[in-house]
Amino acid sequence: MTRAWPGGHSDGCAASVAGVSRIRTERLVNLVICLLSTRRFLTAAQIAATVPGYEHDPNDPKDHEAFQRKFERDKAELRDLGIPLETGASSAFEAEPGYRITRRDYALPDIPLAPDEAAAVGIAARLWRHAGLAEAASSGLAKLRAAGIDVDPQATLGVEPVVTVDAAFGPLTAATRNRQAVTFDYRVPEADRAMRRRLQPWGVVCWRGRWYVVGYDLDRQAERCFRMSRMVSAVRPDGPTGAYELPEKLDLISYVAHSYSHPEHTKRATLLVAPGRAAGVRRWAESVTRSDAPDSDGGAASGAPAGSDSARGHGDVVVIGYSDPYGFASWIVGYGADVEVVEPVEVRDAVIDHLREMIATMEDGSPHDAGRNARRDPAPVAAEVG
């Protein structure tokens, strides 16, 4: 099988050539075609007379020196791309070295596929039912057929998976390739309204059956990942292309998995829960104690403040683990008067802050950060992920 150069070179040729100018790309392609088309070694002078782009006056020292520098750069580029550029002489009487590319070394090895493997390739081509990937799948099948491999696109192995993607998939992958920021409206289930987000996308990834985009949030000045199904508007480009560089050694799967994984609950909170209420809180509780019997000092068994409901013996004392006090408080606020925070102080203060924000929102209608108003379950919530 011959190499798909430069558009589909399997050794990274396309990615490298994409950055050079169109004129240089055409010159490199013409050079490869020329050296593939000859069995004898061609000298630099013969190449200059044959390949478009190397025209120069050999009698002009400066012009000839410029050609030599250009030719040396092109040779280095071909070798970096994995093109097997061979150096030698056609006869012992030629003092100047020549160059050629043998088809035997240039061609990719054959790809033998068993019938079940060919069927799997056909299924993979049908797996992506999305316009943005249909062209790549068709191109892959065409290359396999051109190599003499019989691939049945209608083959089935009995159970056929189907992958679907969100509407934001195409614009986000395009923005990632172009290194261009995007904007979109994003809404989490717990928020009252969607929030406009500005993101420099680093890549998209599928994790546990859902598609996510990872990138740098320009408004929050931090890394974030967003679930595509929660984008409630079209993804629009924002700003010029090539505006940023991707981080090195970025593992998108690990980032998303870490962002949405269950945090380690290193802290403990004591809550007073109304009898028979707040089943969600009780489900995550480490312990539940009836507090209707005061201790010898007249307080509750939990050691709660004397003025609190727990001191009056109203409800059950629940001990529950948490990690982020503000996220934990936003979850507690959702249960209203059925749950009161006894301790620690940081959670009580966070609850008060949430209630004040809610009052301010109702009074002036001003939008607040959706991440701070979100009602969250303490078990699945880690850091804010969008």
BELKA-V763528 format. One record per run of one state. SS is the DSSP state (h for helix, s for strand, l for the rest). FROM is the first residue (numbers start at 1). TO is the last residue. Records with the same first field share a line. If there is no record, write none. Layout:
BEGIN
SS = FROM-TO  FROM-TO
END
This chain:
BEGIN
l = 1-12  18-21  37-41  51-60  81-85  89-97  101-102  107-114  129-130  147-162  164-167  179-181  187-194  208-209  218-221  232-235  238-251  260-266  274-278  284-286  291-315  323-324  334-335  344-344  365-369  374-386
h = 13-17  22-36  44-50  61-80  103-106  115-127  131-146  168-178  228-230  252-259  279-283  325-333  336-338  345-364  370-373
s = 42-43  86-88  98-100  128-128  163-163  182-186  195-207  210-217  222-227  231-231  236-237  267-273  287-290  316-322  339-343
END
